Amino acid sequence: MIAYFVMECAVDSRIPTYSGGLGILAGDTLQSFADLEVPAVGITLLWKNGFTNQKLSNDGTQLDSPQDWDIEKYMQPTNIKIKIPLGGKDVTITAFKYVVESIKGDNEIDVYFLTPDTPENDPETRKICDRLYIEGGLTRLKQEIILGIGGYEMLKKLNYRPFIYHINESHSAFLIAGLMKDIGDLNRVKSRVVFTTHTPIPAAFDKFEMKDVKDMLSGYCEEKVFNDIYREDLEEKDELNLSWLAIKNAKNVVAVSRKHKFVSQHIFEGYKLKYVTNGVHHVKWASPHHKMLYAKYTAGWEEDPDLLRGASCIPDGDFVQAHILCKETLIEMINSETDSSFVTSDFTIAMAKRITHYKRNNLILSNPDKLIDIAEKKGAIQIIFAGKAHPADTDGLSIVKSIYDASRYISSKTKKVKIAFLENYNIHKANIILSGVDLWLNNPTRPLEASGTSGMKASLNGVPNFSVLDGWWLEACMEGINGWSIGPRTAWTDLSYSDDMHDLNDMYGKLEFNILDLYYKNYSDYIKIMKMAVSSIAPHFNTHRMVSEYVTDLYLTGIIMCYLEKEKDGIC
Ligand SMILES: *Cc1c(COP(=O)(O)O)cnc(C)c1O
């Protein structure tokens, strides 16, 4: 049994317990666990008010409010309760269960959403897990102890016997304290722990005051347990860095793309990392029209996404028809939610993802006059922006505003460039946008995109990527064959940062001289690239392949060690 721990988890488009890539990946991974019959259980937190509900005011300012949803409509209460000591107080934790059913309907994976929102707790405590990523400080520390230690104890209470504890991003790393408390031997603890690091931005790693951590955990384990797993050797002795806690106690430490491995190797000096490149769940992310198309021409693709290689042989007419139907759905959504009057025939680009500094969401608008000039020479351009900024991220919020301001400026100058900002980006909207556009744009600052997955979803639906050579795209891009790159292709070990001006010029240049000409003057060659996007990318960049690599490269080593130790029943 594998216990998969994650702070945010997107199991269903109606359940807003996620912020972005990490949560979506968790949902896709659990789906592949179910399909491939990997014995696993998911542990996450129940975010009663989701992440943030996004609205733009009349002047383009992002407004934040909680996301309300009906928990009991989608999940069953387990009514199982455990108590964990949290800062000298016993806190009761319960769990709701969501069942991920395999695509064929013949297997299930249980996912437990933990919450302290029960009548046994005082009103303050009940609110600890109301909103994802909004609270910092002690509340965040409590959330992560509930996830790590609460999750670990809940699995014991539910009679699970996991061999492997897979920590996805360091938020759940406190579970290691539980393991150490029960096993008492560091090497045996390590063989049970897999840690995947999902971001190469050290500023994003969770850090807490050591004193607070020790206070919080004092009722749970002796200080010795904690000292054994933390083994302070950092300069900042007063601070606990959860990523380091996870790294030091995991047999397998994993990055999410080959490039990310080299970047992380540099951050976690002295530790050896592996990598398993992320994927997307091919059935979840194919549009309804593409599902029908693939059923007709690449039968069996649902069970075996490798068969999507055959997409190259789909007749152009049928292939384009699926795309047009998706594009019509998209244009309808854009025109009903915004006043941008998009048309189906015009070349349409999407920039849809979390809005934050390193993603450079507004890069394409940096020189609006140049963009207008390109469109007037080569053909109309429609651009869809979507994504939420974290409500406390001032850089992100100002990007939202700048997109709004640039779109006002552009619409006062020309009809050849149209811009739409779609509010409240989510899984449902992502599905429609990424299958209906002509080009999927992604231009994060290299080398900060650990993997990225949205481009894989676009490719799966025959939409070519136009993207910075970082994360997964560095592994997948065949220039001018299955998409296009922005900026230079650097060595795996090159840790230098992107140059904004260089990337911008490259982006405008390729739009003007390659991409728009192909779309407006040579569409049959554009279709070739769309087909190659599917056949060269979907067979590899999916969670079935990813989960298979997890099992062979990460989980099996720990499981074999368990057997060698004659502990077939796990530790609990
Ligand atoms: C796939 C997805 C993401 C992740 O996008 P990246 O561009 O890979 O960061 C974020 N949000 C939603 C709704 C998604 O579907």
The ligand as a Gaussian input file, in Angstrom:
#p B3LYP/6-31G(d) Opt

LIG

0 1
 C       -3.087000      22.052000     -15.460000
 C       -3.589000      23.141000     -14.627000
 C       -2.698000      23.966000     -13.929000
 C       -1.198000      23.814000     -14.038000
 O       -0.767000      24.616000     -15.123000
 P        0.766000      24.901000     -15.448000
 O        0.730000      25.769000     -16.658000
 O        1.401000      23.587000     -15.726000
 O        1.335000      25.589000     -14.280000
 C       -3.219000      24.978000     -13.135000
 N       -4.549000      25.178000     -13.032000
 C       -5.435000      24.426000     -13.692000
 C       -6.893000      24.693000     -13.542000
 C       -4.989000      23.381000     -14.519000
 O       -5.866000      22.617000     -15.172000

